[in-house]
Amino acid sequence: MIHISGTSALVLLWGGKDAYKSKLAQKYLQHLDLSSGYELYNECSKIWEPYHEILRNRKFGVFNFVESILSENSDFQVVILAAGIAPLSLDIIEKFPEVNVFDVDIDNMQTKRKLFDEISEDKFANRIQFIESDITDVNLLQNNLTEHGWRKDKRTIVIAEGISYYITEDELWNAFSLFQTKDKSNYLILESRVPAEKVCEERRDIQERVWEYLTSALTLKFVTRYYDEKVKEYADKLNAEVSKKHTMKDIEMLRFGKNEIFTTDDSGWIEVRKLIV
């Protein structure tokens, strides 16, 4: 079993087996020791028991956008910024084995590569590149991607899930600028957290208490939040545009065909957007 950090374990505990559908991802998860996340998970669940549904919706929403693009045209590269230990890339290559995926993060990549090589048994050889790089250093990011086979002249889907809260707007959108095209042929999948005032009154306290706890437990210096106007402001700088946005209500409907937990657009605090850039 591979011991991982509390934050990585927390996200995987929240997601559970429902978050990742592929046999490859399920096999991968069996090798991870999630015990470091138990305390964080239990404390957050005390604040709001269904909190895990936020994460499951988030992951479903991200994969739904990726799947919708690749189902129409699989001739894309996929770059996952701050990929962490999560097996999103494994879900992608099992469903779309012809796609090249680039997992990028400042750490965990060698551990992830070793485990992937072990469980995949060369079935998907060279389909995922595991790249250790600081995504806030754009020149370094471009060099590292290029060294591992990423092509700037080939269409790319860029995924930013679970990272937008932890870096500044300028840092994230500078990274996005690397994938800007003249004909808007690339996609950005942006998952983000909304400001407290954009959440309905009866739920507002839940998300703030959870994040106050996590900010303290994880010693976070700040939490970046996005709303429609801010996304448009930064997208305009790249001549990008939002083609679709999913709220928690939208994603719950996609998952189950009905709304039980998220009955209004402002009943959740995570949104997932698809942009063309």
Backbone torsions as a table, in degrees:
resi	resn	phi	psi	omega
1	MET	NA	140.5	-179.6
2	ILE	-102.4	121.5	179.1
3	HIS	-79.3	132.6	-179.4
4	ILE	-124.1	169.6	-176.5
5	SER	-66.4	161.3	-180.0
6	GLY	-60.5	-41.3	-178.9
7	THR	-67.2	-42.6	178.5
8	SER	-63.6	-42.6	179.6
9	ALA	-65.0	-39.5	-179.7
10	LEU	-59.1	-47.3	-178.7
11	VAL	-62.4	-40.0	179.7
12	LEU	-70.9	-34.7	175.6
13	LEU	-66.4	-42.6	177.1
14	TRP	-61.2	-44.3	-177.5
15	GLY	-69.3	-38.6	-177.9
16	GLY	62.1	-171.8	-179.9
17	LYS	-68.1	-21.7	-178.6
18	ASP	-67.1	-23.1	-173.0
19	ALA	-75.2	-26.5	-176.4
20	TYR	-126.3	125.2	-169.4
21	LYS	-97.1	-24.5	-171.5
22	SER	-75.3	152.3	176.3
23	LYS	-63.6	-35.9	-179.9
24	LEU	-63.0	-44.5	179.5
25	ALA	-66.1	-40.3	179.2
26	GLN	-63.6	-40.0	177.7
27	LYS	-65.2	-41.0	178.6
28	TYR	-61.1	-46.4	-176.5
29	LEU	-63.5	-28.1	-179.9
30	GLN	-64.1	-18.2	-177.4
31	HIS	-95.3	0.6	-176.6
32	LEU	-103.3	132.9	175.2
33	ASP	-90.0	112.3	-175.3
34	LEU	-97.6	9.7	-172.7
35	SER	-61.8	-26.5	-179.1
36	SER	-68.2	-14.7	-179.3
37	GLY	-99.9	-2.3	-174.4
38	TYR	-60.7	-45.9	-177.5
39	GLU	-64.2	-45.4	178.0
40	LEU	-59.4	-44.5	-179.1
41	TYR	-62.0	-46.8	-177.5
42	ASN	-65.1	-39.9	-179.6
43	GLU	-66.7	-40.3	178.5
44	CYS	-68.7	-36.6	179.1
45	SER	-67.9	-28.2	176.2
46	LYS	-65.0	-33.9	179.8
47	ILE	-72.1	-43.5	178.7
48	TRP	-154.9	110.5	-172.0
49	GLU	-57.8	-41.4	-178.3
50	PRO	-81.3	18.8	-175.1
51	TYR	-55.8	-31.0	-179.4
52	HIS	-59.7	-25.0	-179.8
53	GLU	-67.1	-27.6	174.2
54	ILE	-59.3	-47.8	-177.9
55	LEU	-69.1	-39.2	179.9
56	ARG	-66.6	-39.2	175.0
57	ASN	-64.0	-44.3	-179.0
58	ARG	-56.4	-48.9	-177.5
59	LYS	-69.3	-37.5	175.5
60	PHE	-62.4	-44.2	-178.4
61	GLY	-62.8	-42.1	178.4
62	VAL	-63.5	-50.1	-177.7
63	PHE	-65.9	-34.5	178.7
64	ASN	-59.4	-43.2	177.7
65	PHE	-65.6	-45.6	180.0
66	VAL	-61.0	-46.0	-179.2
67	GLU	-62.0	-39.9	-178.7
68	SER	-64.6	-35.2	178.6
69	ILE	-72.6	-50.1	-174.9
70	LEU	-71.0	-25.6	178.1
71	SER	-68.0	-29.1	177.9
72	GLU	-85.2	-34.9	-178.5
73	ASN	-157.6	110.2	-176.1
74	SER	-89.5	6.1	-178.9
75	ASP	-83.5	60.6	179.7
76	PHE	-130.2	156.1	162.7
77	GLN	-96.5	150.8	176.5
78	VAL	-122.1	124.0	177.2
79	VAL	-112.5	122.1	179.4
80	ILE	-107.0	107.6	-179.5
81	LEU	-78.3	137.3	-178.5
82	ALA	52.0	51.3	-173.2
83	ALA	-64.2	-28.6	179.6
84	GLY	61.2	-157.7	-176.7
85	ILE	-88.1	-9.7	-175.9
86	ALA	-63.7	146.1	-173.7
87	PRO	-94.2	34.6	177.9
88	LEU	-56.4	-42.3	-178.4
89	SER	-61.5	-30.9	179.6
90	LEU	-70.4	-40.1	175.2
91	ASP	-59.5	-41.3	-176.8
92	ILE	-66.1	-48.3	-174.9
93	ILE	-73.4	-25.8	177.3
94	GLU	-69.4	-37.1	179.3
95	LYS	-82.5	-33.2	-178.5
96	PHE	-128.2	75.2	-172.1
97	PRO	-65.9	-13.3	179.6
98	GLU	-85.5	-7.6	-175.6
99	VAL	-87.2	140.3	173.2
100	ASN	-95.7	129.4	-176.7
101	VAL	-117.2	141.1	179.1
102	PHE	-120.8	106.3	174.6
103	ASP	-85.5	124.5	-177.1
104	VAL	-125.2	129.5	173.8
105	ASP	-161.9	164.4	-176.4
106	ILE	-76.9	-21.0	174.8
107	ASP	-151.8	-177.3	179.3
108	ASN	74.7	-9.2	-172.2
109	MET	-70.3	-36.5	179.5
110	GLN	-70.6	-38.4	175.5
111	THR	-61.7	-44.6	-179.2
112	LYS	-64.9	-43.0	179.6
113	ARG	-61.8	-43.8	-178.7
114	LYS	-61.9	-44.4	179.9
115	LEU	-68.0	-40.7	178.2
116	PHE	-60.6	-45.5	179.5
117	ASP	-59.8	-37.5	-178.0
118	GLU	-67.9	-44.6	-173.9
119	ILE	-86.7	-24.1	-175.9
120	SER	-83.4	-18.9	177.3
121	GLU	51.9	41.6	176.6
122	ASP	66.2	8.3	-179.9
123	LYS	-64.8	-33.1	-178.9
124	PHE	-119.2	42.1	-175.3
125	ALA	-54.3	128.2	175.9
126	ASN	67.3	10.6	178.2
127	ARG	-80.3	-25.2	175.6
128	ILE	-119.1	128.5	172.3
129	GLN	-102.7	128.3	-179.2
130	PHE	-104.0	112.0	-168.3
131	ILE	-119.6	120.4	175.0
132	GLU	-87.3	114.6	-177.1
133	SER	-159.9	145.9	172.7
134	ASP	-80.9	115.0	-175.3
135	ILE	-72.4	-13.1	179.2
136	THR	-83.9	-8.4	173.5
137	ASP	-101.9	95.5	-169.7
138	VAL	-65.0	-39.5	179.4
139	ASN	-64.0	-43.8	177.9
140	LEU	-64.3	-41.9	179.2
141	LEU	-59.7	-46.7	-179.7
142	GLN	-63.2	-43.4	179.8
143	ASN	-61.8	-44.9	-178.3
144	ASN	-66.7	-40.8	176.9
145	LEU	-62.3	-45.9	-178.0
146	THR	-62.6	-41.7	179.1
147	GLU	-61.3	-26.6	-178.6
148	HIS	-99.1	11.8	171.1
149	GLY	103.1	0.2	176.7
150	TRP	-69.6	138.5	-179.3
151	ARG	-115.2	124.9	-179.7
152	LYS	-67.6	-24.1	-177.9
153	ASP	-88.6	4.1	178.5
154	LYS	-111.3	143.9	-176.4
155	ARG	-60.6	142.4	-172.6
156	THR	-135.3	139.9	167.8
157	ILE	-104.5	123.9	-179.4
158	VAL	-109.3	126.4	-178.3
159	ILE	-111.2	125.8	174.1
160	ALA	-122.2	88.4	179.0
161	GLU	-116.1	130.4	176.2
162	GLY	73.1	19.3	-179.3
163	ILE	-127.1	-25.4	-172.1
164	SER	-62.7	-24.9	-179.1
165	TYR	-74.4	-26.4	-166.9
166	TYR	-97.7	-8.8	176.8
167	ILE	-126.9	163.9	-177.3
168	THR	-73.6	164.7	177.3
169	GLU	-58.6	-45.6	-178.4
170	ASP	-62.8	-39.5	179.7
171	GLU	-63.5	-43.7	-178.8
172	LEU	-68.1	-47.3	-175.6
173	TRP	-75.1	-23.4	170.2
174	ASN	-64.8	-40.3	175.7
175	ALA	-63.7	-42.9	177.7
176	PHE	-60.1	-32.6	-175.8
177	SER	-61.0	-23.9	178.4
178	LEU	-61.4	-24.6	-173.7
179	PHE	-105.8	11.9	179.1
180	GLN	-68.5	138.8	177.9
181	THR	-128.4	161.9	179.7
182	LYS	-73.9	-29.5	-174.7
183	ASP	-108.9	14.7	179.4
184	LYS	53.5	51.0	-176.8
185	SER	-96.9	-4.5	177.9
186	ASN	-104.4	163.9	178.9
187	TYR	-122.5	144.1	169.6
188	LEU	-115.0	131.7	172.2
189	ILE	-110.4	109.4	-174.9
190	LEU	-112.3	119.4	173.1
191	GLU	-105.0	132.5	-173.8
192	SER	-150.5	167.5	179.7
193	ARG	-106.2	140.5	-177.7
194	VAL	-91.3	158.4	175.6
195	PRO	-63.5	155.7	-177.2
196	ALA	-56.5	-40.4	-175.7
197	GLU	-68.6	-11.9	178.3
198	LYS	-90.1	-3.0	-179.9
199	VAL	-99.8	141.6	-178.9
200	CYS	-57.1	150.5	-171.5
201	GLU	-57.4	-40.0	-176.2
202	GLU	-72.5	-16.4	179.2
203	ARG	-107.6	-13.5	-172.4
204	ARG	-56.8	-42.8	-176.7
205	ASP	-66.9	-31.3	-178.6
206	ILE	-61.4	-55.5	-176.5
207	GLN	-65.1	-35.5	-179.6
208	GLU	-68.1	-39.9	179.2
209	ARG	-66.6	-41.3	178.0
210	VAL	-62.1	-44.9	-178.0
211	TRP	-74.0	-30.0	173.3
212	GLU	-63.1	-42.5	178.1
213	TYR	-63.7	-47.9	-178.3
214	LEU	-66.5	-38.0	178.2
215	THR	-60.1	-40.4	178.6
216	SER	-72.5	-48.0	-176.1
217	ALA	-65.4	-34.3	-176.2
218	LEU	-102.6	4.3	-178.9
219	THR	49.5	50.3	177.0
220	LEU	-77.9	139.9	-179.5
221	LYS	-83.7	-29.2	-179.1
222	PHE	-161.6	166.4	174.3
223	VAL	-133.1	120.2	-179.3
224	THR	-87.5	135.7	-179.4
225	ARG	-124.9	153.1	-178.9
226	TYR	-126.3	150.8	172.3
227	TYR	-142.0	171.9	-170.4
228	ASP	-53.2	-46.7	-175.9
229	GLU	-66.0	-37.9	179.3
230	LYS	-68.6	-42.9	178.0
231	VAL	-59.7	-43.8	179.5
232	LYS	-62.6	-41.2	179.7
233	GLU	-58.2	-46.9	-178.5
234	TYR	-76.0	-35.0	178.1
235	ALA	-63.6	-39.4	-179.5
236	ASP	-59.2	-33.5	-179.7
237	LYS	-64.7	-24.9	179.8
238	LEU	-104.2	7.5	-173.4
239	ASN	55.5	36.3	178.0
240	ALA	-101.7	164.9	176.3
241	GLU	-148.6	148.2	178.4
242	VAL	-76.9	123.4	177.8
243	SER	-96.7	-22.7	177.6
244	LYS	-162.4	147.0	175.6
245	LYS	-131.6	136.8	174.7
246	HIS	-115.5	126.4	169.3
247	THR	-88.1	175.4	175.5
248	MET	-61.0	-35.9	177.1
249	LYS	-61.3	-46.0	180.0
250	ASP	-60.1	-44.8	-175.0
251	ILE	-71.2	-39.7	176.8
252	GLU	-59.5	-39.7	177.3
253	MET	-64.4	-40.9	177.5
254	LEU	-63.6	-38.0	-177.7
255	ARG	-72.7	-44.0	-168.4
256	PHE	-119.6	-10.9	-176.8
257	GLY	75.6	12.3	177.8
258	LYS	-161.0	163.8	178.3
259	ASN	-116.9	123.1	177.6
260	GLU	-120.8	-44.5	-179.0
261	ILE	-91.0	-41.9	-176.4
262	PHE	-112.6	94.9	-172.6
263	THR	-100.3	-10.2	176.4
264	THR	-134.0	160.6	-178.8
265	ASP	-63.4	-26.0	-178.7
266	ASP	-100.0	16.1	179.6
267	SER	-87.5	-6.8	175.4
268	GLY	-122.3	170.9	-175.8
269	TRP	-127.6	13.2	175.0
270	ILE	-123.1	137.6	176.7
271	GLU	-129.4	152.6	177.2
272	VAL	-126.4	127.3	-178.8
273	ARG	-119.5	146.8	170.3
274	LYS	-110.6	123.6	179.1
275	LEU	-119.1	150.4	169.9
276	ILE	-103.9	140.4	-174.2
277	VAL	-144.3	NA	NA
